[in-house]
Amino acid sequence: MDISSFVTPLTRQTLRGDVYLQLRDLLMNGRVMPGEVLSLRSIAEALEVSVMPVREAVHRLVAEQALELTANRTLRVPAMTVSQFREITTIRINLECMATGKAATLLNKKDFQAIESIHEHFSHEISLAQPDGSRLIALNKELHFAIYSKASMPMLLQIIEPLWLRIGPILNYDLRSNSLRVKERTPASHHSLLIEALRIEDSTAAIEAMRDDIQSASDYIISTGVLVSG
C-alpha cells in the first residue's frame, strides 16, 4: 500500500525542527541585538534552506514573544523595557536558584566535572586580553543549563528556557561589549563561588552565588541605559 499521502517525510520534519532550534539558539546565545531587523530570505540563505521552514520557525518564535512582527510586517528582535527586564530578572532569580539548589544535592562526580570543565573554559576565555564575546555568551549559557539540567526537574527547565529566549539578545551589552565587568572578570568570580559550592554540595551557598551572578549582570545592563524606558 502507498502511504506517501498519509505521512510527512521525516526530512521535512527534521528540517523544520532544525531551523527552529538554530534560530532559538541564535537568540538565546545573544547573537542578535534587541531592535535588530531580520529578513526571512537572508535567514534562509544563511541556513541554505527554502523560506518556508524559516517562516514556520519564525511564526513559532513570534508566538513565544522571542521575535515580533511590526505593523508593516517587519520582523525584528523585540526591544525590552527596564520594567520588563527587572521582572524577568526577578523571575529568573527565583526559578534558576531553585534549580541550582536542587542540582547541588544531586550532582554526581561525572556531572560536576563536566560543569567544572565548562567553567574552566569560560574563565580562560574571559582572562584573554580580547575575549571572544560570542564564546563567552555561549559558555555562560552552557554553564547555567548544565547546572539546571541536573536538578531532575524537567518542567522547571521548560519554564526557564523561554526566559533565556527573551533575555538572550540583551546579554550582548554585558559579555559581548568587553565591559568593565568582563575586564575585571566579575562573571568568572561569581562562577568560581558557584563551582566551589557545588563541589562541597552546599545548596545554600550555590543559591547565593547564582543569585549574585544574575543580579550583578542585571544591575550592569540597567546601568548602561540600553534598555527602553518604562
TAVENQUI-V466381 format. One line per field, one symbol per residue. ss: DSSP state (H for helix, E for strand, L for the rest). phi: phi as a letter, one per 40 degrees, with the letter a starting at -180 (. if undefined). psi: psi as a letter, one per 30 degrees, with the letter a starting at -180 (. if undefined). A space follows every 50 residues. Layout:
# TAVENQUI-V466381
ss: ???
phi: ???
psi: ???
This chain:
# TAVENQUI-V466381
ss: LLLLLLLLLHHHHHHHHHHHHHHHHHHHLLLLLLLLEELHHHHHHHHLLL HHHHHHHHHHHHHLLLLEELLLLLEELLLLEHHHHHHHHHHHHHHHHHHH HHHHLLLLHHHHHHHHHHHHHHHHHHHLLLLLHHHHHHHHHHHHHHHHHH HLLHHHHHHHHHHHHHHHHHHHHLLLLLLHHHHLLHHHHHHHHHHHHHHL LLHHHHHHHHHHHHHHHHHHHHHHLLLELL
phi: .cbdcbbbdccccccdcccccccccdcccgcbcdgccbbdcccccccfbc cdccccccdcccccgcbabcdcgccacccbcdcccccccccddccccccc cccdcbccccccccccccdccccccccccbccdccccccccccdcccccc cfbcccccccdccccccddccdcbcccfccccccfddcccccccccccdc fcccccccccccccccccccccccgcccch
psi: kjgffflkkeeeeeeeeeeeeeeeeeefghflkkfkklkeeeeeeefhll fefeeeeeeeeeeggflkkleggkklkklkleeeeeeeeeeeeeeeeeee eeefffkleeeeeeeeeeeeeeeeeffleikjeeeeeeeeeeeefeeefg fhieeeefeeefeeeefeeffefdefghleeeegheeeeeeeeeeeeeeg hjeeeeeeeeeeeeeeeeeeeeffgflkk.
